[in-house]
Amino acid sequence: MGDNVKNNKKENRSRRPSAIPPAITAPCVELSGNREALIEGSKGVLEYSPTTVRVNTSGMIISVSGRELNLRCISASALIIDGFITDISFTV
């Protein structure tokens, strides 16, 4: 019986992938009420006005609509939009 358990452990190890697959690079959107949106995974700003901000991410475009929108903080892969947010849409 002991040999059987050892063989099962070997089989289980051999079925596991040798490396963890890369994480899906989907963007992350975090809202603070309707006054602030943090978008992680940004690849660049496509449109920016006081009423619309469109952000390119891997695989989709995120559009934020509202009033008095500002890009408060921009880094290489994230940005913060503040203002009065009325709508967020995702285009694949």
PyMOL Python script that loads the backbone (N, CA, C, O; Angstrom):
from pymol import cmd

cmd.read_pdbstr("""\
ATOM      1  N   MET A   1       0.815  -1.187   0.000  1.00  0.00           N
ATOM      2  CA  MET A   1       0.000   0.000   0.000  1.00  0.00           C
ATOM      3  C   MET A   1       0.861   1.255   0.000  1.00  0.00           C
ATOM      4  O   MET A   1       0.499   2.250  -0.627  1.00  0.00           O
ATOM      5  N   GLY A   2       1.982   1.224   0.685  1.00  0.00           N
ATOM      6  CA  GLY A   2       2.876   2.378   0.737  1.00  0.00           C
ATOM      7  C   GLY A   2       3.426   2.742  -0.630  1.00  0.00           C
ATOM      8  O   GLY A   2       3.536   3.922  -0.962  1.00  0.00           O
ATOM      9  N   ASP A   3       3.774   1.732  -1.429  1.00  0.00           N
ATOM     10  CA  ASP A   3       4.278   1.974  -2.781  1.00  0.00           C
ATOM     11  C   ASP A   3       3.212   2.610  -3.662  1.00  0.00           C
ATOM     12  O   ASP A   3       3.515   3.460  -4.498  1.00  0.00           O
ATOM     13  N   ASN A   4       1.955   2.193  -3.470  1.00  0.00           N
ATOM     14  CA  ASN A   4       0.849   2.725  -4.252  1.00  0.00           C
ATOM     15  C   ASN A   4       0.671   4.231  -3.992  1.00  0.00           C
ATOM     16  O   ASN A   4       0.425   4.995  -4.925  1.00  0.00           O
ATOM     17  N   VAL A   5       0.796   4.652  -2.733  1.00  0.00           N
ATOM     18  CA  VAL A   5       0.674   6.070  -2.379  1.00  0.00           C
ATOM     19  C   VAL A   5       1.809   6.855  -3.021  1.00  0.00           C
ATOM     20  O   VAL A   5       1.584   7.948  -3.541  1.00  0.00           O
ATOM     21  N   LYS A   6       3.019   6.319  -2.994  1.00  0.00           N
ATOM     22  CA  LYS A   6       4.163   7.000  -3.600  1.00  0.00           C
ATOM     23  C   LYS A   6       3.961   7.164  -5.097  1.00  0.00           C
ATOM     24  O   LYS A   6       4.267   8.223  -5.646  1.00  0.00           O
ATOM     25  N   ASN A   7       3.456   6.141  -5.767  1.00  0.00           N
ATOM     26  CA  ASN A   7       3.212   6.221  -7.204  1.00  0.00           C
ATOM     27  C   ASN A   7       2.154   7.273  -7.532  1.00  0.00           C
ATOM     28  O   ASN A   7       2.294   8.011  -8.507  1.00  0.00           O
ATOM     29  N   ASN A   8       1.097   7.342  -6.722  1.00  0.00           N
ATOM     30  CA  ASN A   8       0.051   8.355  -6.946  1.00  0.00           C
ATOM     31  C   ASN A   8       0.613   9.767  -6.804  1.00  0.00           C
ATOM     32  O   ASN A   8       0.252  10.659  -7.571  1.00  0.00           O
ATOM     33  N   LYS A   9       1.488   9.970  -5.834  1.00  0.00           N
ATOM     34  CA  LYS A   9       2.093  11.286  -5.652  1.00  0.00           C
ATOM     35  C   LYS A   9       2.939  11.663  -6.858  1.00  0.00           C
ATOM     36  O   LYS A   9       2.923  12.810  -7.304  1.00  0.00           O
ATOM     37  N   LYS A  10       3.690  10.675  -7.391  1.00  0.00           N
ATOM     38  CA  LYS A  10       4.499  10.935  -8.578  1.00  0.00           C
ATOM     39  C   LYS A  10       3.622  11.308  -9.764  1.00  0.00           C
ATOM     40  O   LYS A  10       3.948  12.234 -10.507  1.00  0.00           O
ATOM     41  N   GLU A  11       2.505  10.593  -9.952  1.00  0.00           N
ATOM     42  CA  GLU A  11       1.589  10.889 -11.055  1.00  0.00           C
ATOM     43  C   GLU A  11       1.012  12.293 -10.916  1.00  0.00           C
ATOM     44  O   GLU A  11       0.945  13.035 -11.896  1.00  0.00           O
ATOM     45  N   ASN A  12       0.597  12.661  -9.709  1.00  0.00           N
ATOM     46  CA  ASN A  12       0.030  13.994  -9.488  1.00  0.00           C
ATOM     47  C   ASN A  12       1.043  15.084  -9.805  1.00  0.00           C
ATOM     48  O   ASN A  12       0.693  16.105 -10.396  1.00  0.00           O
ATOM     49  N   ARG A  13       2.291  14.875  -9.418  1.00  0.00           N
ATOM     50  CA  ARG A  13       3.326  15.863  -9.700  1.00  0.00           C
ATOM     51  C   ARG A  13       3.572  15.994 -11.195  1.00  0.00           C
ATOM     52  O   ARG A  13       3.793  17.095 -11.699  1.00  0.00           O
ATOM     53  N   SER A  14       3.535  14.870 -11.903  1.00  0.00           N
ATOM     54  CA  SER A  14       3.826  14.914 -13.331  1.00  0.00           C
ATOM     55  C   SER A  14       2.694  15.575 -14.115  1.00  0.00           C
ATOM     56  O   SER A  14       2.938  16.075 -15.213  1.00  0.00           O
ATOM     57  N   ARG A  15       1.471  15.597 -13.597  1.00  0.00           N
ATOM     58  CA  ARG A  15       0.339  16.230 -14.276  1.00  0.00           C
ATOM     59  C   ARG A  15       0.325  17.745 -14.092  1.00  0.00           C
ATOM     60  O   ARG A  15      -0.255  18.468 -14.901  1.00  0.00           O
ATOM     61  N   ARG A  16       0.955  18.213 -13.041  1.00  0.00           N
ATOM     62  CA  ARG A  16       0.976  19.652 -12.778  1.00  0.00           C
ATOM     63  C   ARG A  16       1.844  20.360 -13.802  1.00  0.00           C
ATOM     64  O   ARG A  16       2.862  19.820 -14.232  1.00  0.00           O
ATOM     65  N   PRO A  17       1.450  21.569 -14.196  1.00  0.00           N
ATOM     66  CA  PRO A  17       2.316  22.317 -15.114  1.00  0.00           C
ATOM     67  C   PRO A  17       3.608  22.700 -14.413  1.00  0.00           C
ATOM     68  O   PRO A  17       3.621  22.953 -13.209  1.00  0.00           O
ATOM     69  N   SER A  18       4.689  22.740 -15.172  1.00  0.00           N
ATOM     70  CA  SER A  18       5.984  23.038 -14.569  1.00  0.00           C
ATOM     71  C   SER A  18       6.113  24.503 -14.172  1.00  0.00           C
ATOM     72  O   SER A  18       6.895  24.847 -13.286  1.00  0.00           O
ATOM     73  N   ALA A  19       5.350  25.354 -14.823  1.00  0.00           N
ATOM     74  CA  ALA A  19       5.387  26.777 -14.480  1.00  0.00           C
ATOM     75  C   ALA A  19       3.958  27.279 -14.347  1.00  0.00           C
ATOM     76  O   ALA A  19       3.043  26.790 -15.010  1.00  0.00           O
ATOM     77  N   ILE A  20       3.791  28.239 -13.500  1.00  0.00           N
ATOM     78  CA  ILE A  20       2.469  28.839 -13.327  1.00  0.00           C
ATOM     79  C   ILE A  20       2.161  29.675 -14.567  1.00  0.00           C
ATOM     80  O   ILE A  20       2.994  30.482 -14.980  1.00  0.00           O
ATOM     81  N   PRO A  21       0.978  29.500 -15.171  1.00  0.00           N
ATOM     82  CA  PRO A  21       0.663  30.283 -16.367  1.00  0.00           C
ATOM     83  C   PRO A  21       0.571  31.767 -16.028  1.00  0.00           C
ATOM     84  O   PRO A  21       0.200  32.125 -14.910  1.00  0.00           O
ATOM     85  N   PRO A  22       0.905  32.632 -16.981  1.00  0.00           N
ATOM     86  CA  PRO A  22       0.849  34.063 -16.695  1.00  0.00           C
ATOM     87  C   PRO A  22      -0.571  34.500 -16.390  1.00  0.00           C
ATOM     88  O   PRO A  22      -1.531  33.980 -16.959  1.00  0.00           O
ATOM     89  N   ALA A  23      -0.692  35.446 -15.502  1.00  0.00           N
ATOM     90  CA  ALA A  23      -2.009  35.958 -15.121  1.00  0.00           C
ATOM     91  C   ALA A  23      -2.647  36.677 -16.299  1.00  0.00           C
ATOM     92  O   ALA A  23      -1.961  37.267 -17.134  1.00  0.00           O
ATOM     93  N   ILE A  24      -3.946  36.619 -16.348  1.00  0.00           N
ATOM     94  CA  ILE A  24      -4.668  37.343 -17.390  1.00  0.00           C
ATOM     95  C   ILE A  24      -4.477  38.828 -17.124  1.00  0.00           C
ATOM     96  O   ILE A  24      -4.638  39.294 -15.996  1.00  0.00           O
ATOM     97  N   THR A  25      -4.139  39.551 -18.154  1.00  0.00           N
ATOM     98  CA  THR A  25      -3.836  40.970 -17.980  1.00  0.00           C
ATOM     99  C   THR A  25      -5.065  41.828 -18.207  1.00  0.00           C
ATOM    100  O   THR A  25      -5.034  42.773 -18.996  1.00  0.00           O
ATOM    101  N   ALA A  26      -6.140  41.502 -17.521  1.00  0.00           N
ATOM    102  CA  ALA A  26      -7.355  42.297 -17.608  1.00  0.00           C
ATOM    103  C   ALA A  26      -7.179  43.561 -16.765  1.00  0.00           C
ATOM    104  O   ALA A  26      -6.550  43.519 -15.708  1.00  0.00           O
ATOM    105  N   PRO A  27      -7.727  44.672 -17.227  1.00  0.00           N
ATOM    106  CA  PRO A  27      -7.617  45.896 -16.439  1.00  0.00           C
ATOM    107  C   PRO A  27      -8.433  45.793 -15.157  1.00  0.00           C
ATOM    108  O   PRO A  27      -9.368  44.998 -15.057  1.00  0.00           O
ATOM    109  N   CYS A  28      -8.067  46.597 -14.201  1.00  0.00           N
ATOM    110  CA  CYS A  28      -8.783  46.663 -12.930  1.00  0.00           C
ATOM    111  C   CYS A  28      -9.332  48.074 -12.776  1.00  0.00           C
ATOM    112  O   CYS A  28      -8.591  49.050 -12.899  1.00  0.00           O
ATOM    113  N   VAL A  29     -10.632  48.183 -12.508  1.00  0.00           N
ATOM    114  CA  VAL A  29     -11.272  49.481 -12.309  1.00  0.00           C
ATOM    115  C   VAL A  29     -11.798  49.514 -10.883  1.00  0.00           C
ATOM    116  O   VAL A  29     -12.562  48.641 -10.473  1.00  0.00           O
ATOM    117  N   GLU A  30     -11.385  50.524 -10.133  1.00  0.00           N
ATOM    118  CA  GLU A  30     -11.825  50.672  -8.752  1.00  0.00           C
ATOM    119  C   GLU A  30     -12.515  52.025  -8.612  1.00  0.00           C
ATOM    120  O   GLU A  30     -11.929  53.063  -8.917  1.00  0.00           O
ATOM    121  N   LEU A  31     -13.761  52.005  -8.149  1.00  0.00           N
ATOM    122  CA  LEU A  31     -14.525  53.245  -7.994  1.00  0.00           C
ATOM    123  C   LEU A  31     -14.611  53.641  -6.532  1.00  0.00           C
ATOM    124  O   LEU A  31     -14.748  52.795  -5.649  1.00  0.00           O
ATOM    125  N   SER A  32     -14.529  54.935  -6.294  1.00  0.00           N
ATOM    126  CA  SER A  32     -14.804  55.499  -4.979  1.00  0.00           C
ATOM    127  C   SER A  32     -16.049  56.370  -5.146  1.00  0.00           C
ATOM    128  O   SER A  32     -15.969  57.552  -5.480  1.00  0.00           O
ATOM    129  N   GLY A  33     -17.190  55.750  -4.905  1.00  0.00           N
ATOM    130  CA  GLY A  33     -18.460  56.444  -5.151  1.00  0.00           C
ATOM    131  C   GLY A  33     -18.576  56.777  -6.623  1.00  0.00           C
ATOM    132  O   GLY A  33     -18.198  55.978  -7.480  1.00  0.00           O
ATOM    133  N   ASN A  34     -19.103  57.962  -6.918  1.00  0.00           N
ATOM    134  CA  ASN A  34     -19.159  58.411  -8.312  1.00  0.00           C
ATOM    135  C   ASN A  34     -18.239  59.610  -8.520  1.00  0.00           C
ATOM    136  O   ASN A  34     -18.441  60.403  -9.439  1.00  0.00           O
ATOM    137  N   ARG A  35     -17.232  59.737  -7.664  1.00  0.00           N
ATOM    138  CA  ARG A  35     -16.319  60.886  -7.718  1.00  0.00           C
ATOM    139  C   ARG A  35     -14.902  60.544  -8.149  1.00  0.00           C
ATOM    140  O   ARG A  35     -14.131  61.443  -8.483  1.00  0.00           O
ATOM    141  N   GLU A  36     -14.537  59.255  -8.149  1.00  0.00           N
ATOM    142  CA  GLU A  36     -13.160  58.895  -8.483  1.00  0.00           C
ATOM    143  C   GLU A  36     -13.102  57.484  -9.064  1.00  0.00           C
ATOM    144  O   GLU A  36     -13.784  56.582  -8.579  1.00  0.00           O
ATOM    145  N   ALA A  37     -12.290  57.296 -10.101  1.00  0.00           N
ATOM    146  CA  ALA A  37     -12.066  55.978 -10.698  1.00  0.00           C
ATOM    147  C   ALA A  37     -10.567  55.757 -10.862  1.00  0.00           C
ATOM    148  O   ALA A  37      -9.864  56.589 -11.435  1.00  0.00           O
ATOM    149  N   LEU A  38     -10.094  54.645 -10.360  1.00  0.00           N
ATOM    150  CA  LEU A  38      -8.711  54.224 -10.543  1.00  0.00           C
ATOM    151  C   LEU A  38      -8.728  53.127 -11.603  1.00  0.00           C
ATOM    152  O   LEU A  38      -9.425  52.125 -11.447  1.00  0.00           O
ATOM    153  N   ILE A  39      -7.971  53.307 -12.672  1.00  0.00           N
ATOM    154  CA  ILE A  39      -7.884  52.304 -13.736  1.00  0.00           C
ATOM    155  C   ILE A  39      -6.449  51.809 -13.798  1.00  0.00           C
ATOM    156  O   ILE A  39      -5.533  52.570 -14.111  1.00  0.00           O
ATOM    157  N   GLU A  40      -6.256  50.520 -13.496  1.00  0.00           N
ATOM    158  CA  GLU A  40      -4.941  49.895 -13.581  1.00  0.00           C
ATOM    159  C   GLU A  40      -4.885  49.054 -14.845  1.00  0.00           C
ATOM    160  O   GLU A  40      -5.880  48.429 -15.214  1.00  0.00           O
ATOM    161  N   GLY A  41      -3.762  49.028 -15.501  1.00  0.00           N
ATOM    162  CA  GLY A  41      -3.602  48.287 -16.743  1.00  0.00           C
ATOM    163  C   GLY A  41      -3.750  49.188 -17.955  1.00  0.00           C
ATOM    164  O   GLY A  41      -4.017  48.713 -19.059  1.00  0.00           O
ATOM    165  N   SER A  42      -3.579  50.477 -17.756  1.00  0.00           N
ATOM    166  CA  SER A  42      -3.725  51.449 -18.841  1.00  0.00           C
ATOM    167  C   SER A  42      -2.570  51.340 -19.821  1.00  0.00           C
ATOM    168  O   SER A  42      -1.419  51.151 -19.426  1.00  0.00           O
ATOM    169  N   LYS A  43      -2.891  51.462 -21.105  1.00  0.00           N
ATOM    170  CA  LYS A  43      -1.883  51.497 -22.159  1.00  0.00           C
ATOM    171  C   LYS A  43      -1.822  52.885 -22.798  1.00  0.00           C
ATOM    172  O   LYS A  43      -1.038  53.108 -23.720  1.00  0.00           O
ATOM    173  N   GLY A  44      -2.643  53.814 -22.316  1.00  0.00           N
ATOM    174  CA  GLY A  44      -2.625  55.173 -22.849  1.00  0.00           C
ATOM    175  C   GLY A  44      -4.018  55.785 -22.879  1.00  0.00           C
ATOM    176  O   GLY A  44      -5.026  55.078 -22.874  1.00  0.00           O
ATOM    177  N   VAL A  45      -4.052  57.100 -22.910  1.00  0.00           N
ATOM    178  CA  VAL A  45      -5.304  57.845 -22.967  1.00  0.00           C
ATOM    179  C   VAL A  45      -5.615  58.140 -24.431  1.00  0.00           C
ATOM    180  O   VAL A  45      -4.789  58.715 -25.138  1.00  0.00           O
ATOM    181  N   LEU A  46      -6.807  57.746 -24.889  1.00  0.00           N
ATOM    182  CA  LEU A  46      -7.223  57.969 -26.270  1.00  0.00           C
ATOM    183  C   LEU A  46      -7.956  59.291 -26.440  1.00  0.00           C
ATOM    184  O   LEU A  46      -7.832  59.949 -27.473  1.00  0.00           O
ATOM    185  N   GLU A  47      -8.720  59.677 -25.426  1.00  0.00           N
ATOM    186  CA  GLU A  47      -9.499  60.915 -25.485  1.00  0.00           C
ATOM    187  C   GLU A  47      -9.591  61.494 -24.088  1.00  0.00           C
ATOM    188  O   GLU A  47      -9.749  60.768 -23.107  1.00  0.00           O
ATOM    189  N   TYR A  48      -9.489  62.818 -24.011  1.00  0.00           N
ATOM    190  CA  TYR A  48      -9.570  63.478 -22.716  1.00  0.00           C
ATOM    191  C   TYR A  48     -10.268  64.815 -22.881  1.00  0.00           C
ATOM    192  O   TYR A  48      -9.797  65.687 -23.612  1.00  0.00           O
ATOM    193  N   SER A  49     -11.399  64.972 -22.195  1.00  0.00           N
ATOM    194  CA  SER A  49     -12.123  66.241 -22.165  1.00  0.00           C
ATOM    195  C   SER A  49     -12.818  66.323 -20.804  1.00  0.00           C
ATOM    196  O   SER A  49     -12.815  65.347 -20.054  1.00  0.00           O
ATOM    197  N   PRO A  50     -13.412  67.470 -20.477  1.00  0.00           N
ATOM    198  CA  PRO A  50     -14.108  67.579 -19.191  1.00  0.00           C
ATOM    199  C   PRO A  50     -15.325  66.651 -19.071  1.00  0.00           C
ATOM    200  O   PRO A  50     -15.833  66.453 -17.967  1.00  0.00           O
ATOM    201  N   THR A  51     -15.800  66.080 -20.189  1.00  0.00           N
ATOM    202  CA  THR A  51     -16.979  65.207 -20.142  1.00  0.00           C
ATOM    203  C   THR A  51     -16.689  63.744 -20.482  1.00  0.00           C
ATOM    204  O   THR A  51     -17.512  62.877 -20.190  1.00  0.00           O
ATOM    205  N   THR A  52     -15.533  63.449 -21.094  1.00  0.00           N
ATOM    206  CA  THR A  52     -15.218  62.078 -21.510  1.00  0.00           C
ATOM    207  C   THR A  52     -13.730  61.787 -21.378  1.00  0.00           C
ATOM    208  O   THR A  52     -12.887  62.600 -21.757  1.00  0.00           O
ATOM    209  N   VAL A  53     -13.423  60.614 -20.833  1.00  0.00           N
ATOM    210  CA  VAL A  53     -12.049  60.111 -20.826  1.00  0.00           C
ATOM    211  C   VAL A  53     -12.114  58.684 -21.366  1.00  0.00           C
ATOM    212  O   VAL A  53     -12.837  57.846 -20.827  1.00  0.00           O
ATOM    213  N   ARG A  54     -11.363  58.411 -22.424  1.00  0.00           N
ATOM    214  CA  ARG A  54     -11.286  57.063 -23.004  1.00  0.00           C
ATOM    215  C   ARG A  54      -9.872  56.549 -22.810  1.00  0.00           C
ATOM    216  O   ARG A  54      -8.898  57.218 -23.153  1.00  0.00           O
ATOM    217  N   VAL A  55      -9.776  55.348 -22.254  1.00  0.00           N
ATOM    218  CA  VAL A  55      -8.484  54.757 -21.896  1.00  0.00           C
ATOM    219  C   VAL A  55      -8.315  53.435 -22.628  1.00  0.00           C
ATOM    220  O   VAL A  55      -9.207  52.587 -22.606  1.00  0.00           O
ATOM    221  N   ASN A  56      -7.169  53.263 -23.276  1.00  0.00           N
ATOM    222  CA  ASN A  56      -6.835  52.008 -23.945  1.00  0.00           C
ATOM    223  C   ASN A  56      -6.221  51.061 -22.921  1.00  0.00           C
ATOM    224  O   ASN A  56      -5.307  51.440 -22.188  1.00  0.00           O
ATOM    225  N   THR A  57      -6.720  49.841 -22.872  1.00  0.00           N
ATOM    226  CA  THR A  57      -6.141  48.805 -22.019  1.00  0.00           C
ATOM    227  C   THR A  57      -5.947  47.569 -22.890  1.00  0.00           C
ATOM    228  O   THR A  57      -6.367  47.553 -24.047  1.00  0.00           O
ATOM    229  N   SER A  58      -5.326  46.556 -22.354  1.00  0.00           N
ATOM    230  CA  SER A  58      -5.104  45.352 -23.147  1.00  0.00           C
ATOM    231  C   SER A  58      -6.447  44.665 -23.398  1.00  0.00           C
ATOM    232  O   SER A  58      -7.064  44.122 -22.481  1.00  0.00           O
ATOM    233  N   GLY A  59      -6.879  44.699 -24.635  1.00  0.00           N
ATOM    234  CA  GLY A  59      -8.091  43.994 -25.005  1.00  0.00           C
ATOM    235  C   GLY A  59      -9.373  44.786 -24.987  1.00  0.00           C
ATOM    236  O   GLY A  59     -10.383  44.304 -25.501  1.00  0.00           O
ATOM    237  N   MET A  60      -9.386  45.982 -24.421  1.00  0.00           N
ATOM    238  CA  MET A  60     -10.617  46.765 -24.382  1.00  0.00           C
ATOM    239  C   MET A  60     -10.333  48.247 -24.204  1.00  0.00           C
ATOM    240  O   MET A  60      -9.229  48.655 -23.845  1.00  0.00           O
ATOM    241  N   ILE A  61     -11.366  49.038 -24.469  1.00  0.00           N
ATOM    242  CA  ILE A  61     -11.310  50.480 -24.238  1.00  0.00           C
ATOM    243  C   ILE A  61     -12.319  50.798 -23.144  1.00  0.00           C
ATOM    244  O   ILE A  61     -13.475  50.380 -23.214  1.00  0.00           O
ATOM    245  N   ILE A  62     -11.880  51.535 -22.141  1.00  0.00           N
ATOM    246  CA  ILE A  62     -12.753  51.936 -21.046  1.00  0.00           C
ATOM    247  C   ILE A  62     -13.091  53.412 -21.238  1.00  0.00           C
ATOM    248  O   ILE A  62     -12.200  54.257 -21.324  1.00  0.00           O
ATOM    249  N   SER A  63     -14.395  53.713 -21.305  1.00  0.00           N
ATOM    250  CA  SER A  63     -14.861  55.090 -21.469  1.00  0.00           C
ATOM    251  C   SER A  63     -15.539  55.535 -20.182  1.00  0.00           C
ATOM    252  O   SER A  63     -16.428  54.858 -19.665  1.00  0.00           O
ATOM    253  N   VAL A  64     -15.105  56.682 -19.674  1.00  0.00           N
ATOM    254  CA  VAL A  64     -15.694  57.264 -18.471  1.00  0.00           C
ATOM    255  C   VAL A  64     -16.330  58.586 -18.893  1.00  0.00           C
ATOM    256  O   VAL A  64     -15.673  59.441 -19.486  1.00  0.00           O
ATOM    257  N   SER A  65     -17.614  58.741 -18.581  1.00  0.00           N
ATOM    258  CA  SER A  65     -18.337  59.969 -18.915  1.00  0.00           C
ATOM    259  C   SER A  65     -18.790  60.654 -17.642  1.00  0.00           C
ATOM    260  O   SER A  65     -18.992  60.009 -16.613  1.00  0.00           O
ATOM    261  N   GLY A  66     -18.948  61.977 -17.721  1.00  0.00           N
ATOM    262  CA  GLY A  66     -19.399  62.725 -16.562  1.00  0.00           C
ATOM    263  C   GLY A  66     -19.224  64.211 -16.753  1.00  0.00           C
ATOM    264  O   GLY A  66     -19.249  64.716 -17.875  1.00  0.00           O
ATOM    265  N   ARG A  67     -19.046  64.909 -15.643  1.00  0.00           N
ATOM    266  CA  ARG A  67     -18.849  66.366 -15.656  1.00  0.00           C
ATOM    267  C   ARG A  67     -17.583  66.703 -14.875  1.00  0.00           C
ATOM    268  O   ARG A  67     -17.263  66.064 -13.873  1.00  0.00           O
ATOM    269  N   GLU A  68     -16.874  67.712 -15.353  1.00  0.00           N
ATOM    270  CA  GLU A  68     -15.666  68.211 -14.685  1.00  0.00           C
ATOM    271  C   GLU A  68     -14.653  67.100 -14.410  1.00  0.00           C
ATOM    272  O   GLU A  68     -14.076  67.025 -13.325  1.00  0.00           O
ATOM    273  N   LEU A  69     -14.444  66.238 -15.408  1.00  0.00           N
ATOM    274  CA  LEU A  69     -13.502  65.123 -15.242  1.00  0.00           C
ATOM    275  C   LEU A  69     -12.069  65.616 -15.372  1.00  0.00           C
ATOM    276  O   LEU A  69     -11.755  66.424 -16.246  1.00  0.00           O
ATOM    277  N   ASN A  70     -11.219  65.130 -14.510  1.00  0.00           N
ATOM    278  CA  ASN A  70      -9.788  65.452 -14.499  1.00  0.00           C
ATOM    279  C   ASN A  70      -8.980  64.175 -14.429  1.00  0.00           C
ATOM    280  O   ASN A  70      -9.392  63.201 -13.798  1.00  0.00           O
ATOM    281  N   LEU A  71      -7.821  64.181 -15.083  1.00  0.00           N
ATOM    282  CA  LEU A  71      -6.845  63.116 -14.883  1.00  0.00           C
ATOM    283  C   LEU A  71      -5.945  63.592 -13.747  1.00  0.00           C
ATOM    284  O   LEU A  71      -5.028  64.387 -13.954  1.00  0.00           O
ATOM    285  N   ARG A  72      -6.219  63.100 -12.560  1.00  0.00           N
ATOM    286  CA  ARG A  72      -5.494  63.588 -11.386  1.00  0.00           C
ATOM    287  C   ARG A  72      -4.092  63.003 -11.285  1.00  0.00           C
ATOM    288  O   ARG A  72      -3.165  63.679 -10.838  1.00  0.00           O
ATOM    289  N   CYS A  73      -3.935  61.754 -11.699  1.00  0.00           N
ATOM    290  CA  CYS A  73      -2.636  61.098 -11.570  1.00  0.00           C
ATOM    291  C   CYS A  73      -2.475  60.113 -12.710  1.00  0.00           C
ATOM    292  O   CYS A  73      -3.384  59.330 -12.989  1.00  0.00           O
ATOM    293  N   ILE A  74      -1.326  60.143 -13.373  1.00  0.00           N
ATOM    294  CA  ILE A  74      -1.050  59.209 -14.463  1.00  0.00           C
ATOM    295  C   ILE A  74       0.322  58.595 -14.225  1.00  0.00           C
ATOM    296  O   ILE A  74       1.298  59.306 -13.985  1.00  0.00           O
ATOM    297  N   SER A  75       0.389  57.264 -14.294  1.00  0.00           N
ATOM    298  CA  SER A  75       1.676  56.573 -14.234  1.00  0.00           C
ATOM    299  C   SER A  75       1.795  55.707 -15.480  1.00  0.00           C
ATOM    300  O   SER A  75       0.961  55.802 -16.380  1.00  0.00           O
ATOM    301  N   ALA A  76       2.804  54.880 -15.543  1.00  0.00           N
ATOM    302  CA  ALA A  76       3.045  54.052 -16.727  1.00  0.00           C
ATOM    303  C   ALA A  76       1.903  53.075 -16.989  1.00  0.00           C
ATOM    304  O   ALA A  76       1.640  52.740 -18.144  1.00  0.00           O
ATOM    305  N   SER A  77       1.219  52.610 -15.943  1.00  0.00           N
ATOM    306  CA  SER A  77       0.178  51.606 -16.160  1.00  0.00           C
ATOM    307  C   SER A  77      -1.127  51.875 -15.410  1.00  0.00           C
ATOM    308  O   SER A  77      -2.007  51.016 -15.386  1.00  0.00           O
ATOM    309  N   ALA A  78      -1.263  53.043 -14.801  1.00  0.00           N
ATOM    310  CA  ALA A  78      -2.482  53.341 -14.055  1.00  0.00           C
ATOM    311  C   ALA A  78      -2.794  54.831 -14.131  1.00  0.00           C
ATOM    312  O   ALA A  78      -1.924  55.659 -14.401  1.00  0.00           O
ATOM    313  N   LEU A  79      -4.062  55.145 -13.884  1.00  0.00           N
ATOM    314  CA  LEU A  79      -4.452  56.552 -13.825  1.00  0.00           C
ATOM    315  C   LEU A  79      -5.656  56.709 -12.925  1.00  0.00           C
ATOM    316  O   LEU A  79      -6.410  55.764 -12.694  1.00  0.00           O
ATOM    317  N   ILE A  80      -5.824  57.926 -12.419  1.00  0.00           N
ATOM    318  CA  ILE A  80      -6.962  58.257 -11.570  1.00  0.00           C
ATOM    319  C   ILE A  80      -7.744  59.369 -12.241  1.00  0.00           C
ATOM    320  O   ILE A  80      -7.191  60.404 -12.613  1.00  0.00           O
ATOM    321  N   ILE A  81      -9.042  59.139 -12.390  1.00  0.00           N
ATOM    322  CA  ILE A  81      -9.948  60.130 -12.953  1.00  0.00           C
ATOM    323  C   ILE A  81     -10.838  60.606 -11.818  1.00  0.00           C
ATOM    324  O   ILE A  81     -11.442  59.794 -11.117  1.00  0.00           O
ATOM    325  N   ASP A  82     -10.924  61.927 -11.633  1.00  0.00           N
ATOM    326  CA  ASP A  82     -11.873  62.419 -10.638  1.00  0.00           C
ATOM    327  C   ASP A  82     -12.822  63.415 -11.283  1.00  0.00           C
ATOM    328  O   ASP A  82     -12.557  63.920 -12.374  1.00  0.00           O
ATOM    329  N   GLY A  83     -13.905  63.689 -10.621  1.00  0.00           N
ATOM    330  CA  GLY A  83     -14.977  64.530 -11.127  1.00  0.00           C
ATOM    331  C   GLY A  83     -16.302  63.871 -10.780  1.00  0.00           C
ATOM    332  O   GLY A  83     -16.362  63.036  -9.877  1.00  0.00           O
ATOM    333  N   PHE A  84     -17.360  64.236 -11.484  1.00  0.00           N
ATOM    334  CA  PHE A  84     -18.672  63.661 -11.281  1.00  0.00           C
ATOM    335  C   PHE A  84     -18.903  62.615 -12.362  1.00  0.00           C
ATOM    336  O   PHE A  84     -19.251  62.958 -13.492  1.00  0.00           O
ATOM    337  N   ILE A  85     -18.712  61.337 -12.026  1.00  0.00           N
ATOM    338  CA  ILE A  85     -18.787  60.235 -12.983  1.00  0.00           C
ATOM    339  C   ILE A  85     -20.234  59.783 -13.114  1.00  0.00           C
ATOM    340  O   ILE A  85     -20.884  59.449 -12.123  1.00  0.00           O
ATOM    341  N   THR A  86     -20.734  59.775 -14.353  1.00  0.00           N
ATOM    342  CA  THR A  86     -22.110  59.347 -14.598  1.00  0.00           C
ATOM    343  C   THR A  86     -22.204  58.001 -15.318  1.00  0.00           C
ATOM    344  O   THR A  86     -23.230  57.327 -15.236  1.00  0.00           O
ATOM    345  N   ASP A  87     -21.127  57.602 -16.032  1.00  0.00           N
ATOM    346  CA  ASP A  87     -21.212  56.377 -16.822  1.00  0.00           C
ATOM    347  C   ASP A  87     -19.809  55.819 -17.065  1.00  0.00           C
ATOM    348  O   ASP A  87     -18.853  56.564 -17.281  1.00  0.00           O
ATOM    349  N   ILE A  88     -19.714  54.493 -17.023  1.00  0.00           N
ATOM    350  CA  ILE A  88     -18.484  53.800 -17.411  1.00  0.00           C
ATOM    351  C   ILE A  88     -18.885  52.693 -18.375  1.00  0.00           C
ATOM    352  O   ILE A  88     -19.788  51.907 -18.087  1.00  0.00           O
ATOM    353  N   SER A  89     -18.216  52.632 -19.514  1.00  0.00           N
ATOM    354  CA  SER A  89     -18.524  51.578 -20.486  1.00  0.00           C
ATOM    355  C   SER A  89     -17.241  50.901 -20.939  1.00  0.00           C
ATOM    356  O   SER A  89     -16.156  51.482 -20.907  1.00  0.00           O
ATOM    357  N   PHE A  90     -17.403  49.649 -21.362  1.00  0.00           N
ATOM    358  CA  PHE A  90     -16.278  48.833 -21.802  1.00  0.00           C
ATOM    359  C   PHE A  90     -16.539  48.385 -23.227  1.00  0.00           C
ATOM    360  O   PHE A  90     -17.593  47.818 -23.516  1.00  0.00           O
ATOM    361  N   THR A  91     -15.589  48.635 -24.126  1.00  0.00           N
ATOM    362  CA  THR A  91     -15.712  48.223 -25.521  1.00  0.00           C
ATOM    363  C   THR A  91     -14.609  47.217 -25.816  1.00  0.00           C
ATOM    364  O   THR A  91     -13.425  47.515 -25.666  1.00  0.00           O
ATOM    365  N   VAL A  92     -15.010  46.029 -26.234  1.00  0.00           N
ATOM    366  CA  VAL A  92     -14.033  44.977 -26.525  1.00  0.00           C
ATOM    367  C   VAL A  92     -13.636  45.055 -27.979  1.00  0.00           C
ATOM    368  O   VAL A  92     -12.819  44.258 -28.440  1.00  0.00           O
TER     369      VAL A  92
END
""", "prot")
cmd.dss("prot")
cmd.show_as("cartoon", "prot")
cmd.util.cbc("prot")
cmd.orient("prot")
